[in-house]
Amino acid sequence: MDIPRSFTVRESGHRIHNPLTDDKLAALGRALRLAPGTRALDLASGSGEMLCTWARAHRITGTGVDLSTTFTEQARARAAELGVADRVGFVHGDAAGYVAREPVDLAACLGATWIGGGVDGTIELLSRSLRRGGMMLIGEPYWRRQPPDQRTVEACHATREDDFRPLPELVERFGDLGYDVVEWVLADQDSWDRYKAAQWLSIRRWLDRNPDDELAAEMRAELSTAPALYARYEREYLGWGVFALMGR
């Protein structure tokens, strides 16, 4: 049970597996006014940067769950590096359907709403672990500009235009589901650049070290086309943000 190896190669230089910079992740933690002892659950927690840095900065506790063995190991190492291994722990497993044994104060899924079949299902999944009055974090793409054609939709990793919503419609959907939006931090084009461009360097370094790997042809093809595709499509049309929600 693991994620595709191509994703691990692509994101091997990342501690944050979404287009938030270190500064934006820290700003989000401050904006949420986290109290010491806040209990958190992070589904699809990646390399654990959110839980680890917030445990150090705000003295929260928590559990992260991720399908990647590599990222789970990195998360545990990061917790040890920051001296918070006694406050946060990481489980290698499928976050889809995962429910905390006891209700938590903060339940999060940043950029992996496929675990619940989309935004609606992921909110329902997180709600099973969240105490009454707690806060939920959803990280999700949205359309910065309406895509003009199907080629643009697919270049932004969607199948159909309605896989994502424009920002106002996404915010309205949270309300339709019975949640107030109480904070957000949005990626900008610079933070998108940092996220995507780091992938290209990671792929190139990996190719230089592994020219005969069975994955090499696939990764070489990606590196040859990804920068131009990103510049033409994702950078212009796709937004991404983390939205803090509280039930009404």
C-alpha positions as CSV (number, residue, x, y, z in Angstrom):
1,M,0.0,0.0,0.0
2,D,1.7,3.1,-1.2
3,I,1.5,6.1,-3.6
4,P,2.9,5.9,-7.1
5,R,6.7,6.2,-7.2
6,S,6.6,9.0,-9.8
7,F,4.9,11.2,-7.2
8,T,7.6,10.4,-4.6
9,V,10.3,11.3,-7.2
10,R,8.5,14.5,-8.2
11,E,8.0,15.7,-4.6
12,S,11.3,14.4,-3.1
13,G,12.5,18.0,-2.5
14,H,9.4,19.1,-0.8
15,R,8.5,19.2,2.9
16,I,5.1,20.8,2.0
17,H,3.3,18.8,-0.7
18,N,1.0,21.6,-1.9
19,P,1.5,25.2,-3.1
20,L,1.9,26.8,0.4
21,T,5.3,28.2,1.2
22,D,6.8,27.9,4.7
23,D,5.7,31.5,5.4
24,K,2.1,30.9,4.3
25,L,1.9,27.7,6.4
26,A,3.2,29.6,9.4
27,A,0.8,32.5,8.7
28,L,-2.1,30.0,8.7
29,G,-1.1,28.6,12.0
30,R,-1.0,32.1,13.5
31,A,-4.3,33.1,12.0
32,L,-6.1,30.1,13.5
33,R,-5.1,31.2,17.1
34,L,-4.3,27.7,18.1
35,A,-4.3,27.1,21.8
36,P,-1.6,24.9,23.5
37,G,-2.8,21.4,23.7
38,T,-5.1,21.6,20.6
39,R,-5.6,18.1,19.3
40,A,-5.3,17.7,15.6
41,L,-5.9,15.1,12.9
42,D,-4.3,15.5,9.5
43,L,-5.5,13.1,6.8
44,A,-3.1,12.7,3.9
45,S,-0.5,14.4,6.0
46,G,2.5,14.0,3.6
47,S,5.8,14.7,5.2
48,G,4.2,16.1,8.3
49,E,5.3,19.7,8.1
50,M,2.0,21.2,9.3
51,L,1.7,19.1,12.4
52,C,5.4,19.3,13.2
53,T,5.9,23.0,12.8
54,W,2.6,23.8,14.6
55,A,3.5,21.5,17.4
56,R,6.7,23.5,17.9
57,A,5.2,26.9,17.4
58,H,1.9,26.5,19.1
59,R,2.3,23.3,21.2
60,I,-0.5,21.4,19.6
61,T,-0.7,17.6,19.6
62,G,-1.8,15.4,16.8
63,T,-1.8,12.5,14.4
64,G,-1.1,12.4,10.7
65,V,-2.2,9.6,8.4
66,D,-0.6,9.1,4.9
67,L,-0.4,6.4,2.3
68,S,3.2,7.0,1.4
69,T,5.8,5.0,3.3
70,T,8.5,7.5,2.3
71,F,6.6,10.6,3.4
72,T,5.6,8.9,6.7
73,E,9.2,8.2,7.5
74,Q,10.1,11.8,6.6
75,A,7.4,13.0,8.9
76,R,8.7,11.0,11.8
77,A,12.2,12.2,11.1
78,R,11.0,15.8,11.0
79,A,9.2,15.4,14.3
80,A,12.4,14.2,15.9
81,E,14.4,17.0,14.3
82,L,12.1,19.7,15.7
83,G,11.9,18.0,19.1
84,V,8.1,17.3,18.9
85,A,8.0,13.5,18.5
86,D,6.3,13.3,21.9
87,R,3.5,15.5,20.7
88,V,2.8,14.3,17.1
89,G,2.7,10.9,15.6
90,F,2.4,9.6,12.1
91,V,0.5,6.5,10.8
92,H,1.2,4.8,7.5
93,G,-2.2,3.9,6.1
94,D,-5.1,4.9,3.9
95,A,-6.6,8.2,5.1
96,A,-9.9,7.4,3.2
97,G,-12.3,6.4,5.9
98,Y,-9.9,7.1,8.8
99,V,-11.7,8.3,11.9
100,A,-10.0,9.3,15.2
101,R,-10.6,7.2,18.3
102,E,-11.5,10.3,20.2
103,P,-12.9,13.7,18.9
104,V,-10.2,16.2,17.9
105,D,-10.2,20.0,18.0
106,L,-8.8,20.4,14.5
107,A,-9.4,18.0,11.6
108,A,-7.6,18.7,8.3
109,C,-7.2,17.5,4.7
110,L,-4.9,19.8,2.7
111,G,-5.0,19.0,-1.0
112,A,-6.3,15.4,-1.0
113,T,-10.1,15.6,-1.1
114,W,-10.1,12.5,-3.3
115,I,-10.0,10.6,0.0
116,G,-13.6,11.4,0.4
117,G,-14.6,11.5,-3.3
118,G,-14.4,15.3,-3.4
119,V,-15.0,18.3,-1.1
120,D,-18.5,17.1,0.2
121,G,-17.4,13.6,1.1
122,T,-14.1,14.8,2.7
123,I,-16.0,17.3,4.9
124,E,-18.3,14.5,6.0
125,L,-15.3,12.3,6.7
126,L,-13.5,14.9,8.8
127,S,-16.7,15.7,10.7
128,R,-16.7,12.2,12.1
129,S,-13.5,13.0,14.0
130,L,-14.2,16.6,14.9
131,R,-15.6,17.6,18.3
132,R,-18.6,19.9,18.4
133,G,-17.3,23.5,18.0
134,G,-14.0,22.3,16.5
135,M,-12.4,23.6,13.3
136,M,-11.9,21.9,10.0
137,L,-9.2,22.7,7.4
138,I,-9.8,21.9,3.7
139,G,-7.1,22.5,1.1
140,E,-8.6,22.6,-2.4
141,P,-8.0,23.9,-6.0
142,Y,-10.3,26.4,-7.6
143,W,-10.5,28.1,-10.9
144,R,-8.7,31.5,-10.9
145,R,-10.1,32.0,-14.4
146,Q,-12.7,30.0,-16.3
147,P,-11.0,27.5,-18.5
148,P,-11.7,28.1,-22.1
149,D,-11.5,24.5,-23.4
150,Q,-11.1,20.9,-22.4
151,R,-7.3,21.0,-23.1
152,T,-7.0,23.6,-20.3
153,V,-9.1,21.6,-18.0
154,E,-7.0,18.4,-18.4
155,A,-3.7,20.4,-18.2
156,C,-4.9,21.5,-14.8
157,H,-5.3,17.8,-13.7
158,A,-9.1,17.8,-13.9
159,T,-11.3,15.6,-16.0
160,R,-14.2,18.0,-16.3
161,E,-14.5,21.7,-15.7
162,D,-16.9,21.1,-12.8
163,D,-14.3,19.1,-10.9
164,F,-13.2,22.5,-9.5
165,R,-15.2,25.6,-8.8
166,P,-14.4,29.3,-9.0
167,L,-13.5,30.7,-5.6
168,P,-16.8,32.4,-4.8
169,E,-18.7,29.2,-5.7
170,L,-16.4,27.1,-3.6
171,V,-16.9,29.3,-0.6
172,E,-20.7,29.2,-1.2
173,R,-20.5,25.4,-1.3
174,F,-19.0,25.3,2.2
175,G,-22.0,27.4,3.4
176,D,-24.4,25.0,1.6
177,L,-22.9,22.2,3.6
178,G,-23.6,24.0,6.9
179,Y,-20.1,25.6,7.6
180,D,-18.9,29.1,8.1
181,V,-15.6,30.1,6.5
182,V,-13.7,31.6,9.4
183,E,-10.2,32.0,7.8
184,W,-8.3,31.2,4.7
185,V,-4.8,31.4,3.2
186,L,-4.6,31.3,-0.6
187,A,-1.6,30.3,-2.7
188,D,-0.4,33.1,-5.1
189,Q,1.5,32.6,-8.3
190,D,4.9,32.9,-6.6
191,S,4.1,30.1,-4.1
192,W,2.8,28.0,-7.0
193,D,6.1,28.7,-8.8
194,R,8.1,27.5,-5.8
195,Y,6.0,24.4,-5.5
196,K,6.0,23.4,-9.2
197,A,9.6,24.5,-10.1
198,A,11.0,22.5,-7.2
199,Q,9.5,19.4,-8.8
200,W,11.4,19.9,-12.0
201,L,14.8,20.2,-10.2
202,S,13.9,17.0,-8.2
203,I,13.1,15.1,-11.4
204,R,16.3,16.3,-13.1
205,R,18.5,15.3,-10.2
206,W,16.8,11.9,-10.0
207,L,17.3,11.4,-13.7
208,D,20.9,12.2,-13.5
209,R,21.3,9.6,-10.7
210,N,19.0,6.9,-12.3
211,P,19.3,7.0,-16.1
212,D,18.5,3.3,-16.4
213,D,15.6,3.1,-14.0
214,E,12.4,1.7,-15.5
215,L,10.7,5.0,-14.6
216,A,13.3,7.1,-16.3
217,A,11.5,7.5,-19.7
218,E,8.3,8.6,-18.0
219,M,10.0,11.1,-15.9
220,R,12.1,12.4,-18.8
221,A,9.0,13.0,-20.8
222,E,7.4,14.8,-17.9
223,L,10.3,17.1,-17.4
224,S,10.5,17.9,-21.1
225,T,6.9,19.2,-21.2
226,A,5.9,20.2,-17.6
227,P,7.4,23.7,-17.4
228,A,5.7,25.0,-20.6
229,L,2.4,23.3,-19.7
230,Y,2.5,24.9,-16.2
231,A,3.3,28.3,-17.7
232,R,0.5,28.1,-20.2
233,Y,-2.2,26.5,-18.1
234,E,-1.9,25.9,-14.4
235,R,-0.2,29.2,-13.5
236,E,-2.9,31.2,-15.2
237,Y,-6.0,29.2,-14.5
238,L,-5.6,27.2,-11.3
239,G,-5.8,28.6,-7.7
240,W,-5.4,26.8,-4.4
241,G,-6.2,27.6,-0.9
242,V,-6.7,26.3,2.7
243,F,-10.1,27.1,4.1
244,A,-10.9,27.0,7.8
245,L,-14.5,26.0,8.5
246,M,-16.7,25.8,11.6
247,G,-20.1,24.1,11.7
248,R,-23.1,26.4,12.1
